[in-house]
């Protein structure tokens, strides 16, 4: 695309130069401070040159502005990348902490289950003992 633009600009410049060379009569140019007599080709070429310089300066200004914006964007991008890295590190640390707490919770639950099972067995043994005692008493009372 850029190459097409350059070719078109060169062709347009060539057309302007040919038009300037064909028109070589002297014309009077009025400006704010007075007037001057110039050959028309100088006026045409001078106007084209002034337009080219103006457009070139606008292009340079836009390039500088884009460069400055891109520098700011790069800095912002680096800040965001650092923030993402920090958040990923924090996520990993929190994941490790969560895993550790789950393991502790599972250990405590296992110990509690073992303690409850032991208490259950103890109570069942005591109940059986009481039932046997009760059966013996009933049998004694029945035998009397």
N, CA, C and O of each residue as an XYZ file, in Angstrom:
576
protein
N       0.824     -1.190      0.000
C       0.000      0.000      0.000
C       0.864      1.248      0.000
O       0.575      2.225     -0.691
N       1.932      1.198      0.789
C       2.831      2.343      0.853
C       3.515      2.567     -0.491
O       3.725      3.707     -0.907
N       3.853      1.500     -1.149
C       4.519      1.610     -2.449
C       3.581      2.268     -3.466
O       4.018      3.096     -4.265
N       2.321      1.913     -3.440
C       1.349      2.516     -4.358
C       1.258      4.015     -4.099
O       1.202      4.810     -5.037
N       1.243      4.404     -2.812
C       1.180      5.815     -2.460
C       2.407      6.563     -2.994
O       2.277      7.669     -3.518
N       3.576      5.974     -2.864
C       4.807      6.619     -3.345
C       4.767      6.773     -4.862
O       5.123      7.830     -5.384
N       4.341      5.739     -5.571
C       4.263      5.806     -7.039
C       3.275      6.892     -7.474
O       3.562      7.666     -8.387
N       2.106      6.947     -6.815
C       1.114      7.975     -7.151
C       1.643      9.372     -6.850
O       1.393     10.299     -7.620
N       2.366      9.542     -5.754
C       2.941     10.848     -5.416
C       3.974     11.266     -6.454
O       4.019     12.434     -6.838
N       4.800     10.338     -6.911
C       5.800     10.652     -7.943
C       5.123     11.026     -9.265
O       5.542     11.974     -9.929
N       4.085     10.290     -9.645
C       3.357     10.622    -10.875
C       2.703     11.999    -10.770
O       2.739     12.777    -11.723
N       2.105     12.302     -9.614
C       1.487     13.607     -9.414
C       2.541     14.708     -9.471
O       2.306     15.764    -10.059
N       3.703     14.465     -8.860
C       4.805     15.441     -8.919
C       5.278     15.656    -10.336
O       5.582     16.787    -10.714
N       5.349     14.606    -11.131
C       5.771     14.716    -12.528
C       4.766     15.531    -13.326
O       5.170     16.358    -14.143
N       3.482     15.329    -13.118
C       2.442     16.098    -13.806
C       2.556     17.578    -13.447
O       2.440     18.441    -14.317
N       2.782     17.869    -12.171
C       2.935     19.264    -11.739
C       4.166     19.893    -12.381
O       4.116     21.036    -12.835
N       5.270     19.151    -12.421
C       6.499     19.682    -13.023
C       6.298     19.956    -14.516
O       6.760     20.979    -15.021
N       5.620     19.062    -15.219
C       5.365     19.283    -16.655
C       4.457     20.492    -16.856
O       4.679     21.289    -17.767
N       3.436     20.632    -16.010
C       2.544     21.787    -16.122
C       3.298     23.076    -15.844
O       3.030     24.100    -16.474
N       4.227     23.036    -14.919
C       5.012     24.231    -14.589
C       5.921     24.613    -15.745
O       6.062     25.793    -16.065
N       6.536     23.620    -16.373
C       7.443     23.911    -17.484
C       6.699     24.452    -18.704
O       7.238     25.277    -19.442
N       5.483     24.000    -18.918
C       4.690     24.489    -20.058
C       4.285     25.945    -19.844
O       4.256     26.729    -20.794
N       3.973     26.309    -18.598
C       3.509     27.661    -18.274
C       4.687     28.495    -17.784
O       4.992     28.500    -16.591
N       5.355     29.206    -18.704
C       6.506     29.995    -18.306
C       6.288     31.497    -18.463
O       7.258     32.253    -18.412
N       5.044     31.962    -18.653
C       4.813     33.397    -18.748
C       4.884     34.014    -17.350
O       4.708     33.327    -16.343
N       5.141     35.309    -17.309
C       5.292     36.039    -16.061
C       3.909     36.474    -15.575
O       3.092     36.981    -16.343
N       3.663     36.254    -14.241
C       2.396     36.664    -13.632
C       2.695     37.540    -12.429
O       3.781     37.479    -11.852
N       1.729     38.346    -12.066
C       1.868     39.209    -10.886
C       1.162     38.532     -9.728
O       0.002     38.134     -9.836
N       1.883     38.404     -8.607
C       1.342     37.764     -7.404
C       1.171     38.846     -6.351
O       2.134     39.511     -5.968
N      -0.061     39.016     -5.884
C      -0.356     39.964     -4.813
C      -0.345     39.226     -3.484
O      -0.960     38.169     -3.344
N       0.358     39.789     -2.509
C       0.358     39.230     -1.166
C       0.190     40.366     -0.176
O       0.091     41.520     -0.591
N       0.155     40.084      1.104
C      -0.200     41.072      2.117
C       0.699     42.312      2.099
O       0.207     43.421      2.306
N       1.958     42.154      1.866
C       2.892     43.270      1.946
C       3.156     43.930      0.592
O       3.856     44.941      0.533
N       2.633     43.400     -0.456
C       2.876     43.996     -1.777
C       2.572     43.023     -2.876
O       1.683     42.178     -2.769
N       3.340     43.163     -3.946
C       3.171     42.264     -5.081
C       4.522     41.995     -5.697
O       5.486     42.728     -5.478
N       4.574     40.918     -6.479
C       5.825     40.523     -7.139
C       5.476     39.885     -8.470
O       4.420     39.270     -8.613
N       6.360     40.031     -9.443
C       6.206     39.399    -10.753
C       7.094     38.159    -10.791
O       8.301     38.239    -10.563
N       6.483     37.017    -11.080
C       7.209     35.741    -11.132
C       6.791     34.962    -12.361
O       5.663     35.103    -12.835
N       7.707     34.125    -12.890
C       7.277     33.203    -13.927
C       6.291     32.196    -13.316
O       6.461     31.782    -12.169
N       5.290     31.813    -14.058
C       4.243     30.942    -13.535
C       4.799     29.590    -13.087
O       4.290     29.024    -12.120
N       5.823     29.054    -13.751
C       6.366     27.759    -13.352
C       6.963     27.842    -11.948
O       6.879     26.874    -11.192
N       7.575     28.997    -11.576
C       8.117     29.145    -10.222
C       6.986     29.179     -9.195
O       7.107     28.624     -8.103
N       5.891     29.836     -9.560
C       4.739     29.888     -8.663
C       4.134     28.493     -8.465
O       3.788     28.114     -7.346
N       4.011     27.740     -9.553
C       3.441     26.385     -9.469
C       4.350     25.463     -8.655
O       3.891     24.746     -7.766
N       5.645     25.495     -8.973
C       6.582     24.634     -8.249
C       6.701     25.053     -6.787
O       6.792     24.199     -5.905
N       6.701     26.354     -6.523
C       6.768     26.845     -5.140
C       5.546     26.422     -4.338
O       5.667     26.022     -3.180
N       4.366     26.509     -4.952
C       3.138     26.086     -4.266
C       3.159     24.583     -3.994
O       2.784     24.145     -2.906
N       3.589     23.802     -4.962
C       3.667     22.352     -4.778
C       4.681     22.002     -3.690
O       4.437     21.122     -2.865
N       5.819     22.696     -3.695
C       6.852     22.460     -2.683
C       6.329     22.827     -1.283
O       6.554     22.092     -0.321
N       5.632     23.969     -1.176
C       5.072     24.385      0.111
C       4.045     23.345      0.600
O       4.023     23.007      1.784
N       3.210     22.847     -0.297
C       2.239     21.813      0.078
C       2.918     20.535      0.520
O       2.503     19.910      1.496
N       3.970     20.140     -0.202
C       4.708     18.922      0.151
C       5.375     19.075      1.514
O       5.349     18.150      2.326
N       5.979     20.254      1.770
C       6.614     20.487      3.068
C       5.585     20.463      4.200
O       5.840     19.906      5.268
N       4.423     21.070      3.959
C       3.366     21.084      4.965
C       2.890     19.659      5.276
O       2.766     19.279      6.440
N       2.632     18.892      4.240
C       2.173     17.511      4.448
C       3.266     16.658      5.098
O       2.974     15.809      5.940
N       4.515     16.882      4.709
C       5.624     16.150      5.331
C       5.743     16.456      6.813
O       5.960     15.555      7.623
N       5.599     17.741      7.173
C       5.684     18.108      8.591
C       4.523     17.502      9.374
O       4.702     17.073     10.513
N       3.323     17.464      8.766
C       2.196     16.799      9.439
C       2.488     15.313      9.647
O       2.189     14.761     10.705
N       3.067     14.674      8.643
C       3.413     13.252      8.760
C       4.439     13.012      9.850
O       4.338     12.048     10.608
N       5.440     13.902      9.927
C       6.467     13.756     10.967
C       5.835     13.941     12.347
O       6.122     13.184     13.274
N       4.971     14.957     12.476
C       4.288     15.198     13.752
C       3.471     13.978     14.165
O       3.505     13.568     15.325
N       2.732     13.396     13.211
C       1.923     12.220     13.512
C       2.817     11.038     13.904
O       2.478     10.286     14.818
N       3.952     10.869     13.224
C       4.862      9.774     13.561
C       5.404      9.940     14.978
O       5.485      8.973     15.735
N       5.775     11.177     15.335
C       6.287     11.430     16.688
C       5.201     11.142     17.721
O       5.469     10.514     18.746
N       3.975     11.601     17.455
C       2.872     11.367     18.389
C       2.596      9.865     18.540
O       2.384      9.379     19.651
N       2.599      9.143     17.431
C       2.374      7.694     17.492
C       3.486      6.996     18.269
O       3.236      6.065     19.035
N       4.723      7.462     18.057
C       5.855      6.876     18.773
C       5.706      7.112     20.276
O       5.913      6.200     21.077
N       5.349      8.323     20.648
C       5.180      8.640     22.074
C       4.036      7.824     22.677
O       4.148      7.324     23.796
N       2.940      7.693     21.935
C       1.821      6.877     22.418
C       2.229      5.420     22.570
O       1.844      4.761     23.536
N       3.007      4.920     21.622
C       3.430      3.523     21.699
C       4.375      3.307     22.875
O       4.359      2.244     23.496
N       5.203      4.313     23.187
C       6.081      4.192     24.354
C       5.243      4.112     25.631
O       5.516      3.307     26.520
N       4.217      4.965     25.702
C       3.321      4.914     26.859
C       2.596      3.590     26.942
O       2.419      3.034     28.026
N       2.172      3.081     25.786
C       1.478      1.788     25.747
C       2.415      0.665     26.179
O       2.000     -0.266     26.870
N       3.680      0.757     25.769
C       4.640     -0.283     26.172
C       4.840     -0.272     27.679
O       4.885     -1.324     28.317
N       4.960      0.935     28.248
C       5.105      1.031     29.696
C       3.889      0.473     30.402
O       4.012     -0.247     31.393
N       2.708      0.806     29.891
C       1.469      0.302     30.477
C       1.393     -1.216     30.336
O       0.942     -1.913     31.245
N       1.837     -1.715     29.194
C       1.831     -3.164     28.961
C       2.765     -3.861     29.953
O       2.423     -4.909     30.502
N       3.955     -3.273     30.183
C       4.886     -3.871     31.141
C       4.286     -3.867     32.540
O       4.405     -4.847     33.276
N       3.638     -2.756     32.907
C       3.000     -2.689     34.219
C       1.940     -3.786     34.348
O       1.855     -4.458     35.376
N       1.136     -3.959     33.297
C       0.091     -4.989     33.330
C       0.697     -6.390     33.391
O       0.173     -7.263     34.083
N       1.807     -6.608     32.664
C       2.457     -7.913     32.709
C       2.984     -8.209     34.108
O       2.867     -9.332     34.598
N       3.576     -7.180     34.759
C       4.058     -7.375     36.128
C       2.890     -7.666     37.065
O       2.996     -8.513     37.953
N       1.789     -6.971     36.869
C       0.608     -7.180     37.713
C       0.061     -8.599     37.524
O      -0.315     -9.258     38.493
N       0.019     -9.065     36.265
C      -0.451    -10.431     35.987
C       0.468    -11.446     36.668
O      -0.004    -12.419     37.257
N       1.790    -11.215     36.586
C       2.739    -12.134     37.219
C       2.542    -12.146     38.732
O       2.547    -13.208     39.354
N       2.368    -10.957     39.325
C       2.135    -10.888     40.764
C       0.856    -11.624     41.147
O       0.824    -12.347     42.143
N      -0.195    -11.438     40.356
C      -1.463    -12.112     40.647
C      -1.339    -13.624     40.483
O      -1.926    -14.379     41.258
N      -0.586    -14.071     39.486
C      -0.382    -15.509     39.307
C       0.394    -16.092     40.487
O       0.080    -17.181     40.968
N       1.421    -15.349     40.955
C       2.178    -15.809     42.121
C       1.280    -15.879     43.352
O       1.335    -16.840     44.119
N       0.449    -14.845     43.530
C      -0.470    -14.829     44.668
C      -1.475    -15.974     44.570
O      -1.807    -16.601     45.576
N      -1.961    -16.249     43.350
C      -2.903    -17.353     43.143
C      -2.249    -18.681     43.525
O      -2.869    -19.525     44.171
N      -0.994    -18.855     43.119
C      -0.283    -20.091     43.433
C      -0.103    -20.228     44.939
O      -0.299    -21.304     45.502
N       0.271    -19.128     45.584
C       0.468    -19.164     47.034
C      -0.847    -19.476     47.747
O      -0.876    -20.278     48.681
N      -1.930    -18.841     47.305
C      -3.230    -19.109     47.923
C      -3.682    -20.544     47.665
O      -4.289    -21.170     48.535
N      -3.387    -21.070     46.465
C      -3.715    -22.466     46.165
C      -2.959    -23.418     47.072
O      -3.520    -24.400     47.558
N      -1.669    -23.126     47.303
C      -0.867    -23.964     48.201
C      -1.414    -23.903     49.629
O      -1.501    -24.917     50.322
N      -1.778    -22.689     50.051
C      -2.331    -22.529     51.398
C      -3.665    -23.272     51.538
O      -3.922    -23.904     52.562
N      -4.506    -23.193     50.507
C      -5.782    -23.906     50.524
C      -5.565    -25.409     50.596
O      -6.247    -26.103     51.350
N      -4.618    -25.913     49.811
C      -4.310    -27.342     49.820
C      -3.835    -27.771     51.221
O      -4.227    -28.824     51.723
N      -2.993    -26.946     51.833
C      -2.474    -27.246     53.161
C      -3.616    -27.280     54.182
O      -3.685    -28.173     55.026
N      -4.511    -26.288     54.086
C      -5.638    -26.255     55.025
C      -6.571    -27.441     54.806
O      -7.103    -27.987     55.772
N      -6.777    -27.845     53.565
C      -7.609    -29.030     53.299
C      -6.988    -30.280     53.914
O      -7.676    -31.102     54.519
N      -5.666    -30.405     53.747
C      -4.985    -31.567     54.317
C      -5.109    -31.566     55.839
O      -5.352    -32.608     56.447
N      -4.940    -30.376     56.461
C      -5.084    -30.279     57.914
C      -6.511    -30.633     58.319
O      -6.730    -31.344     59.300
N      -7.474    -30.131     57.558
C      -8.882    -30.429     57.850
C      -9.152    -31.930     57.738
O      -9.837    -32.504     58.584
N      -8.616    -32.559     56.701
C      -8.803    -33.996     56.522
C      -8.144    -34.769     57.669
O      -8.700    -35.756     58.151
N      -6.952    -34.319     58.109
C      -6.277    -34.990     59.229
C      -7.104    -34.866     60.504
O      -7.283    -35.839     61.237
N      -7.604    -33.664     60.759
C      -8.418    -33.447     61.957
C      -9.696    -34.278     61.878
O     -10.106    -34.888     62.865
N     -10.330    -34.302     60.689
C     -11.553    -35.090     60.523
C     -11.272    -36.573     60.736
O     -12.072    -37.276     61.354
N     -10.141    -37.048     60.228
C      -9.787    -38.457     60.403
C      -9.552    -38.766     61.881
O      -9.984    -39.809     62.372
N      -8.868    -37.863     62.595
C      -8.627    -38.072     64.031
C      -9.949    -38.049     64.794
O     -10.178    -38.874     65.678
N     -10.814    -37.100     64.446
C     -12.115    -37.032     65.103
C     -12.935    -38.291     64.837
O     -13.572    -38.830     65.741
N     -12.912    -38.756     63.581
C     -13.645    -39.986     63.245
C     -13.105    -41.177     64.037
O     -13.867    -42.004     64.538
N     -11.774    -41.246     64.141
C     -11.172    -42.345     64.902
C     -11.569    -42.250     66.376
O     -11.880    -43.258     67.010
N     -11.555    -41.027     66.914
C     -11.942    -40.824     68.314
C     -13.408    -41.182     68.524
O     -13.755    -41.830     69.511
N     -14.268    -40.763     67.600
C     -15.691    -41.087     67.709
C     -15.928    -42.592     67.593
O     -16.750    -43.153     68.318
N     -15.218    -43.230     66.694
C     -15.362    -44.686     66.526
C     -14.926    -45.411     67.810
O     -15.555    -46.378     68.239
N     -13.845    -44.922     68.402
C     -13.352    -45.509     69.646
C     -14.388    -45.317     70.765
O     -14.664    -46.238     71.534
N     -14.951    -44.110     70.841
C     -15.984    -43.818     71.852
C     -17.225    -44.667     71.604
O     -17.847    -45.157     72.547
N     -17.588    -44.840     70.318
C     -18.748    -45.659     69.960
C     -18.534    -47.101     70.409
O     -19.421    -47.713     71.004
N     -17.355    -47.636     70.119
C     -17.040    -49.019     70.517
C     -17.081    -49.169     72.029
O     -17.570    -50.170     72.551
N     -16.564    -48.167     72.725
C     -16.559    -48.194     74.186
C     -17.993    -48.206     74.721
O     -18.328    -48.972     75.625
N     -18.833    -47.339     74.143
C     -20.237    -47.283     74.577
C     -20.983    -48.574     74.236
O     -21.816    -49.036     75.015
N     -20.682    -49.152     73.072
C     -21.323    -50.416     72.705
C     -20.919    -51.525     73.670
O     -21.747    -52.337     74.080
N     -19.621    -51.550     74.031
C     -19.159    -52.553     75.006
C     -19.851    -52.363     76.350
O     -20.266    -53.324     76.998
N     -19.965    -51.089     76.757
C     -20.628    -50.801     78.026
C     -22.099    -51.203     77.976
O     -22.639    -51.731     78.948
N     -22.751    -50.947     76.823
C     -24.156    -51.326     76.656
C     -24.310    -52.839     76.716
O     -25.226    -53.341     77.367
N     -23.435    -53.565     76.052
C     -23.488    -55.024     76.084
C     -23.296    -55.538     77.518
O     -23.975    -56.458     77.975
N     -22.353    -54.909     78.194
C     -22.104    -55.317     79.586
C     -23.350    -55.070     80.424
O     -23.744    -55.922     81.221
N     -23.970    -53.909     80.248
C     -25.177    -53.597     81.010
C     -26.321    -54.538     80.634
O     -27.102    -54.941     81.495
N     -26.420    -54.889     79.343
C     -27.477    -55.812     78.916
C     -27.257    -57.185     79.543
O     -28.209    -57.826     79.989
N     -26.005    -57.636     79.576
C     -25.699    -58.935     80.185
C     -26.015    -58.895     81.676
O     -26.590    -59.833     82.229
N     -25.633    -57.798     82.313
C     -25.940    -57.665     83.745
C     -27.443    -57.683     83.968
O     -27.939    -58.337     84.886
N     -28.160    -56.961     83.123
C     -29.618    -56.898     83.230
C     -30.231    -58.287     83.003
O     -31.137    -58.701     83.726
N     -29.717    -59.006     81.976
C     -30.227    -60.354     81.702
C     -29.961    -61.278     82.890
O     -30.808    -62.103     83.233
N     -28.796    -61.148     83.516
C     -28.466    -61.976     84.682
C     -29.401    -61.657     85.842
O     -29.869    -62.553     86.544
N     -29.665    -60.367     86.031
C     -30.564    -59.984     87.116
C     -31.969    -60.495     86.853
O     -32.646    -60.976     87.762
N     -32.413    -60.385     85.580
C     -33.748    -60.877     85.220
C     -33.787    -62.406     85.429
O     -34.768    -62.942     85.943
N     -32.715    -63.092     85.026
C     -32.672    -64.527     85.191
C     -32.675    -64.909     86.663
O     -33.322    -65.886     87.039
N     -31.958    -64.153     87.517
C     -31.921    -64.402     88.948
C     -33.325    -64.171     89.540
O     -33.823    -64.950     90.352
N     -33.929    -63.072     89.097
C     -35.251    -62.747     89.619
C     -36.250    -63.794     89.144
O     -37.185    -64.119     89.876
N     -36.088    -64.305     87.996
C     -36.982    -65.303     87.445
C     -36.771    -66.658     88.141
O     -37.724    -67.406     88.356
N     -35.549    -66.956     88.479
C     -35.228    -68.213     89.152
C     -35.685    -68.160     90.608
O     -35.797    -69.240     91.188
N     -35.938    -67.133     91.209
C     -36.364    -67.032     92.592
C     -37.745    -67.336     92.714
O     -38.289    -67.303     93.817
